[in-house]
């Protein structure tokens, strides 16, 4: 009897910790285990509530809808996890960071609660009952944003979501991918109030109807400058990712992201700030941006005139356009600075020596510029739209007085220059 009791005790600990460990895979920096082995959020950790209370931030938008893909393809595995689980985890962590404005003390005291509240909703598409039928469902109809309401839908217990009135997230992904229906329903729900609005879509962007693109056009025709569309890609299908990016190219207010680039809490926190909040602190971003990059000058890596243009050359081997390891640390600092100060823009100018034809070198110089941009994106740069690239072949030597007259001069000419520019 004693052995059975001990066995059951250890099974209880294992099962309960097993449930918690599912959270620990994706919330190690935002939650902690209390003495009862219960997962609890760390107060204020990656949460903008306190910053908004201080007046550092205010809402950039006033209403938003999440659209979650629950179709059959989301049951596929990517990097060892179901894409559907990755999407839900990402949404759960995002909810922890979005300020629950309804609960802000300063806003309650001011008597202007109604003008500051977020309105939010959650639409899920995919078949929830009949696998042969593609449908969508308003899991959370748009109303005053409540973090607790989203948590109730998204929290997991023993690997399964807690039951709710809709029960939609309990069922595994199934059915077709009628994303256009969920987007169209969002238009109907959101246009009741003419105000700044955001739609955030989390999907693997596979097996979508041809009606998605016309529906996205309809979004921007309906809301104009009042709408922003944020597409998050889950998975590893490059064709699906390309399709998402083509949809993001429909408007300057449409953006695309990869879930793997939002894994860290810091990066997801910056995403939440970009989408939902406006920074009220009157800071010229150029000044702290320059100060941050002065570290490169101190290390003697070749940064020239930081107060003027922040020109930094990345040199390449003959006929090559891959990034050398010696520049990894410098580029990491630039990525951190650009992410910290999202209002700064940069231009990447590719250059070559004169050992081949103009046409060959023009193509090579463009590849060198794009290689640096791709490196920045692949290693964490958020919002690459503010980075422009251009190739100049051998039109502008590093030193005009020497040109390409020596092997040393030609080596310096094989470069990409990183230059700070004014954003358009």
N, C-alpha and C positions, 0 to 999 in steps of 0.2 A: 504493500500500500504506500509506504514511504517513497519507494522508487517511482511509482506512478505519479505521486504528487510532485516530486522533483522534476520528472520528465515534463509534466504539464506546465510547470512553472517556467522551465526553459523554453518550451514551445510558445508560451504566451509572450515572453520577452522577444524571441526571434521574430514572431509574426508582427508584433507592434513595431519593433525596430525596422523590420523590413518595409513596413508602410512608410515610416519616416525617411528611410534611406532613399526612397524614390525622390523626395524633395531635395535631399542633400546633393543629388546629382546636379541640380540646376539652381539651387538657392543657398549655396554655402556662405555667401557674404551678406545675405539679407535676413537670415533666420538663425535661430539657435535652439538647442535642446534644453528644456528645463529639467528639473530634478525628476519629473514624472515621465521623462522621455517624450514629451510633447513638443512639437515644433512651434516656436513662437517667433513673430517678426521682431527684428531689432528696431526699437523706436527711432524714427528719423533717418535710418540708414537708407540712402538713395531715395528718400522721400522728399518731394519738393514742398510739402505742407508748411514747414517752418519757414522756408525761404519766402514763400508767398505771404505768410503772416508778417514777415519783416518788411514787406514791400519790395523785395529784390526782384520778384517776378509777378506778372499778372497774366491772365489767360490770353493766349494768342487767338484761340478759337473759342466758340461758345457751345458747339454741339459736335458730336462725332458718332460714327457707327463703325464697329468692328465687323468684318465679314470673314468667317472661318470656313475653310474647306473641309468638309466631312465626307467627301466622295470616296469611291473604292480605292483609287490610286494612293490616297493618304494612309492606307493600311500597309503600304510597302515600307521596307526598311531602308534607312539611309544612315550611314556611319554608325550602325549598330542599334539604332532606335527607330521606332515607328514614326513616320513623318507627322502623323496626327498627334502623337504625344509631344513631339518637339513643338508643334504649333500651339498646343494648349499650354505647355510650360512657358513658352515665350509670352503668350497673352497674360498668363497669371502673373509673371514677373513684372510685366508692363503695368498692370493694374496696381501693383504695390507701389509704383513710383508716381503714378498720376495723382495729383493732389485732390483729395475728396473735398472740394471747395465748400460743399454744404456744411461741413463741420468746422470750418475755420472760425476761430473765436473773434478775430478782428472784423470779419465780414458780418458775423451775427450781431456784433455790437454796433456796427455802423448803420444798421437798418436798411442796407441795400443788398440783401442776400439774393433776391430774385435776379438781379442784373449780373451777378457774378457766377452763378451756378453753371456747371457743365450740364448739358443734356446728352445722354449717351444711350446706345443700344447695341445689341449683338444679333446679327443674322448668321445663320448656319445653312450652307447648301450641301446637297447630297441627299440621297434617299434615306429617310428615317424609318420607314416602315415597309415599303415595297421596293425590293432591290431592282425591279425593272423600271421604276419610275424615278425620274430626277426631280427633286423638289427643293424648296428652301423653307426655313422656318424662322420667325422672329422669336428667338429664344429669350431675349430681353427687349421688349418694346421700348422705343426711345422715350426717356423720361429723365428726371433729375438723377445725375450720376451718383450711384451708391457703390462704393468699393465692396461693401459686405454682400451686396446682391451678386456682383460678378464673382466674388470668392465662393459663394454658395454653389454657383454653377460649375466653377473650374476646380475647386478643391478636390483632392483625391483621398479616398480611404480604402485601404487594402487593394490599391491598384485600380479602383473603379471610382468614377465621380459620384459624389453625394447626390442622392435623389433630389429632384426639384419638381416644381409644378409641370414643367415641360418635359423633363426627363430626356431631352434630346441628346445631351452629351454622354449619356450612359451607354447608348448603343454604339457598336463599332462602326467605323466608316464603311459606307456602302453606296451603291447606286452611281448615277451619272454625275456630271459636273455642271449644273446649271448656274454658273456664276452670274450670268447676265440677269437671271431672275432676282437674285439677292441684291445686285446693284440697282436694278430698277425699283425694287421695293424700298431701298434706301433713299432713292430720289423722292419717292412719295412721302416717306416719313420725315425727311429733313427739310423739305421746301416749305413746310408750314411756317417757319420763321426765317426771315431773310437776315442771316448773320453769318459770321465766319464759321466755316464748316470743314470737317475732315472725314475722309473715308479711309480706313486702314484695312487692307485685304491681306490675309495670311493664307497662302496656298502653295501647292506644288506646281500650279499652272499647267497641268497636264489634261489632255482630252477635253479641252474647252470648246464650247460652241462658237461658231463664226459670229454669233450675235454679240459677243463680249465687246468687240471694238466699237460697233455702232452704239452700244449702250454707254460705253465710256465717253464717247463723243457727246451723247445726250447729257451726261453729267455736267460737262463743262458748258454746254449750251444753256442748261438750266440755271447753274449757279454763277457762271462767269468767274470773276476774280475772287468770289467768296468761298471757293472750294479748293481744297488740296487733296490729292489722291496719293496714298502711300502704299506701294505694293511690296510685300515681303515674300521672298522666295524660300521655300523649304525643299530640300532634296539635292540631287546631283545630276538631274537631267538637263544638259546644256541647251537642248532645243527648247525645252519649256522655259528655261531662264531667258533665252533670247526672245521668246514670245512675250514674256513679262516686260522686258526692256523696251520692246517695240510699242507696247501699250503705254509705257511711261513716257515715250517720246511724243505722245499725242498733244501734250500741253506742257508749258513751262512750270505749271503747278502740279505736275505728276512726277513721282519719284520712285526709284526702285532700290531695294536692299536685299541682301542675302541673310538668312537667319544665322548662318555661321559667323557673320560679321557683327552680330548682336549678342553673342554668347556671354561676353563679360558684362558684369553689371555696370561698369563705367561707360561702355559704349551704348548699352541700352538706355542708360540714364541720359546720355547726350541726345539720343534719338527722341526720347520723351520731351526733353526741353525744346528741341527743334520743332516738333509737331504741335505741342500743346501750349507752350509758354512763351512769353515775351520778357526779355531781360530789361529791367527798368534802371539798372545801374548805368549812369552816364560815363562810360569808359570808351576812350578812343582805342579800338582794338589794335591799331598799329603799334602803339607805345609798348604795351606788355608783350606783344608778339615779337617785337624787335629785341626786347630784353631777354626773352626766352631763347632766342636764337643766337644771342651773343656768346653763348657757350661754345658754339662752333668756332667763332673767331678765337676764343681763348685757347682752344685746342689746336689752332693753326691749321685748320683743314681747308682753307682757301675761300672762306666767305669774304666777299668784298663789299665795302661800303654798306654796312647793315642799315644805317639810318636812311640811306638814299634809296637803294633798290633791292637789297638782299640778293645779290647775284652769287650763286654758288655753282661752280662747274662740277659735273660728274663726268669723268673721263672714261673712254672706252678703248679697247684694243682695236687693231686694224681690222676693218670690215665687220666688226662685231657690234651688237647692241644689247648684250646682257649686262646686268648690274654686278659690279665686282663687290666682294665681301667687305672691302675696306670702306665702302660707303653705307653699309647697313646701319651703323650707329647714327650717322648724320641724318639719314633719311627717317629714322625712327623719331628723332627730335623734331624734324619738320612735320611729320604726321601728328605728333602730340600737340605741337603748336597750332597747326591748322584746325584740329578738332576742338581745341580749347577756345579758339577765336574764329568762329565760323563766318565772320564778316570779312575775312581776309581772302584775297584772290591771288593766284600765282600763274605765271606763264612759263612753260617748258619749251625752250628753243634748242632744237637739235642742229649740230654742226659736224662737218667732216673735214678731212684734208683734201688735197686735189689730185690724188693718185688715180682716180678713175673718171669716167665721164660725168657731166653735170647731171644727167638723168639718173644715173646710178646713185650718185651721192645725195641727190635730193630725196630719193626714196629712203636711203639709209639714214639720213638726218631725221626724217619724219619718224622712222622706226625707233630711233634713239630717244626722241622726245616722248613717244607713246610708251616706250618701255619703262621710263621713269614714272609716268603717270600710272601705269598698270601696277608697278611695284607699290606705289603709295596706296592704291585701292586694295590690293591684295593683302596689305599689312595693316589695314585698319582705318584708312581715311574715310571719313563720313562726308557725303555730299561732294562727289568729284566734279560736279557741274561747274564749280568755280575754278577749275584747273583747265587751262587751254594749252594746246600743243601746236607747234609749227616747225617745219624743217627748212633750213636755209642753205643746205649743201655746204660749199666752201666760200660762200659770199662774204662772211664776216669772220676772218681769222681772229684767233685769241689775241695776237699782237700784230697790228696792222703793219708795223715797221719791218717785221720779219716775215710775215706771211707764212708760206710753206717752203721756205728755202732750206731748212735743216730738218733732220729726223726729229730733233727735240721739239721744234715748232709744230711739225705735223702731229706729234703725239698730243700736244696741248690743244690742237684744233679739233681732235676727235672727242667731242664733248656734248653734253646737254647742260644748258644754263638754266638755273631755277631763279626766277625773278619775281619779286612782289610787284603787283600791278593794282590799279584802282578797279574795283568791281563795277561792271556796267549796270 
